[in-house]
Amino acid sequence: MIKKIVSIVLLILIYNLLFYLQYLLRTELQLYLIGFRLNFLFVFNLILIYYHREKLPVITTYLKNFGKIKNWILIFFIPVISSILSILLIIQIGTLKYRKPEFLIEFGLTALLDIPIYYLWNLPLLLSYIVLIILLIEKFTFPRTLLFTFVLTLSYLIPGLGIVTEKFQFLQLSNLILVFGMILFTISVLRFGSSAWLSIFAALISIYSFVLVFGSKNSFVINTFFARNYKEWEGIFSIKKIEPEIIDLIYAGIIILFAIFFFIFDRRKLQ
């Protein structure tokens, strides 16, 4: 238990420190090796995994299981449906119009077609993250998963709140809630499918579905999960009459509901 607490505290401190250094140095602190994204987050994950190396046999089940094809299809469509439902809700409270963004083909369409390639390039980082989650959570009960998701979300406190760039406002919590939703969805898929590979796909698609539709100004997200030659993406819709943070909350709320459904369905399956 002490090792786990130490690991969690270090995870929160080191992640936030690295994000703060990214801001100070105006760089992602990331190495691109034949496309693979290698950064200090990955290195720190490996250090923590080594710290818990006696538990490594636990991950064997998750690595051996590729996951059923129908589950891969399901996981692909859930974030897509979440974006569609978000659009329908936004239309009710604001105005939404299609716009042809700059670099639509070079960035947007290419990102969709190259999902398998980006999956491969982000595999070291995301796999180290999933392995760390497995080692630290151990038992994927709903209360434990909820608590651990909250703790992991605190690792993104600095980029989530934007406290290093501007005056804090309550709506900035929307970024953290969005991160919370994506992490909870990823862990729920990990529990449901017992596959590290499927959960990595869940994390990637939940990011893609949101960013490609609604955009992002986070250069780390763009450079890591998309193309390294861009700093931001404006999305394919022009949205007015509502704050951008509301969009985060809507998508996060929907993806969290889907994550909860996975827990409910899995419990009924076990019964």
N, C-alpha and C positions, 0 to 999 in steps of 0.2 A: 504493500500500500504506500509506503514512504517513497519508494522508487517512482511509483506512478504519480504521486503528488509533485515530486521534484520535477519529473518530466513535463507535467502539465504547466507548472509555473515557468519553467524554462521555455516551453513552447510559446507561451503568451509573450514573455519578455523578449526573446530573440527574434521572433517574427516581427513584432512591432519595431524593434530596433533596426532590423534590416529594411523595413519599409520606410523608416525615418531616414536612414542613410540613402535610400533611393531618392528621396525628396531633396536632401542636402546636396547630393552629388549630381543630381539631374540625370541619372542613368538607372537602368533596370538591374545593374549588377549581375548581368546574365551573359553566359557564353553560349554562342551558337556553333555547335560542332556537328557538321553535316546535317544541319536542321534541328538536331536535338537541343532542347532547352535545358541548359545546365546552370543552376544558380546556387546561391548560398542557402536558400530554403531547402533545396535538394540535399546539399551537403549536411545541413543540420538534421534533416530527417534521418539520414543514414547514421549519424552519430547517435541519435536517440534509439534507432532500431538496434544498433550494436549494444547499447546500454541494456536493452531488454532481450538480448540474443538467446537467453535460456528459454524464451517463449516462442521462438521462431517455428518450431514444429507445428504450432497451432495454425499457421497460415497455409499449410500444405493443402488443406481441403479447398481453400478459396482460390489457390493457384491452379489446382488440377481441374477445377470445374470451369469450363468455358461459358456455360450458360446455354439455355435452350434458344433456338433461333426465334421462336415466337416471343420470348422475353426481350430479345434485342429489338425486335420490331416494336413491341409495346413501349420499351424505354425510349425509343426514338420519337414516338408520337406523343407521349405524355407532355414533354416540354413544348412541343409544337402546339398541342391543344391548349396548353396554358397560355401561350402567346395569343392564340385566337380568342380565347375567353377574355383575356386582358384587353384586347382591342375592342371587343363588344362592350365591355364595361366602360372603357374610356369614352366610347361614342356617346354613352348615356349621360356622362357628366362633363364632357368637354367637346372639342372639335378635333377631328382627325382627318388628315388628307394625305394621300400618297404623294411623295416627291421623289424625283429621280436623284439620288445622292451622287456626289462626286465619287468616282472610282467604283461605280456600281458593278461593273464587270470585273475589274482588276481585283477588287477586294471582296465584295459581296458574293457574287456568283462563284468566284474561284474558291472562296472559303467553303461554300457548300459542297462543291465537287471534290475538294481536297480533304474532306473530313477524315478519311482513312489515313492520309499522310500526317495530318496534324495529331491524330490519335497516336501514331507511332512516335512522332517527335516529342510529344508531351508524356509519353509512357514512363520514362524514368522518374520524373517529378511526381506525377499522379500516382504511380504504383507505390512509391516510397510513402506517399501520404496515406494511401489505403492500408498499407501494411502497418503503419504506425497506428492508425485508427483501430485495426483489429487487435493489435497488441495491448492497447490502452483500455479499450472498452471491454473486451473479452466476452461478456454476456450482453447480448443485444436486446435487453428488455426496453420497453418504451420509456419508463422514467429515466433509466440510465443513459439511453440514447439521447433523450431530450436534454439532460444535464450536460452530457459531453459535447453535444452540438453547440450549446450555449458557450461552453468553455472554449471550444475551437473558434467560435465567432469572435471571442475577445482577442484572438491572435491577429485579427484584422482591424483592431480598434483604431489605429492611426489613419490608415487609408479610408476606413469606413466613416469616421467622423469628420475627416478633413481638418483635424485640429492643427495641423502644421501649416495650413495654407490660408485659412480664413477664420473669422469669428464663428464660434460654435452656435448652431441653431438646432432646435429640437428635430426638425424634419431631416437633418443629416443622419438620424438614426435609421432612416429608410435604407441606406446602403448596408448597414449592419444586418437589418432584418432580411434583406435580399440575400446576403451571404449566408445567414442562418438557414433560410429556406433551401438554398442550393445544397448546403452541407447535409441538412436533415434528409433531403430527397436522396442524396447519394448514399447515405448510411442506410436508409430504409431499403434501397435496392440491394445493397450489400447483404443485408439480413435476409431479404426476400429470395434473392437468387443464389446466395452463397458463392458468388463469383467475383473475384477482384477485377477481372476484365470487364464484366458487365457494369460494375459500379463505376469504373473509370469512364466508360462510355456515357453513363448517366450524368456524371459531373460535367463532361465535355459538352454534351448536347444541351444541358440546362443553361450553360453559359452561352452557347451558340444561339440558342433560340431567343434568348433575351437580347443579346448584343446586336445580332444582325437585324432584328426588327426595330428595337428602340434605341440602339446606339450606345456608345460609351466614350468617355473622355479619359479613362484610366489607361495610360500608356503601357503599364505593366500587363494588364489584361490583354490589350491589343497585341503587343509584341510577343507575349507568351503563347496565347492560344490561337492567335491569328497570324497575320503577316508582320514581320519584323521591320518593314519599311514604312509603317504607318504609326501615327501617334494617337489617333482617335477615329471614331466612325459615327456619323450623325444619324444612322438608322434610315429606314425607308418611309417613315411617316413624319409629317409635320403636325405636332400636337399643341393645341392652344387651350386656354381657359382653365388649365389645371397645372399644378406644379409638377416638375419632372420627378420629384420624390414620390408623388402619389403613384406614378407608374411603377416604381420599384415596389411599393407596398402592395399594389394589386397583383403583380406577377408573383411576388413572394408569398402572398396569402394563398393563391391558387396552387402553387407548387408544394406548399406546406400541407394543404388538404390532400393532395395526391400522396404525399409521403405517409400521412396518417392512414389513408386507405390501404396502403401496402401493409402496415402493421395490423390493421383490422382483418384483412384478407388472410394474412399469414397465420394469425391466431386461430381463425376459423378452420384453416387447412390443417393445423396441428391438432385441433380438437376432433 
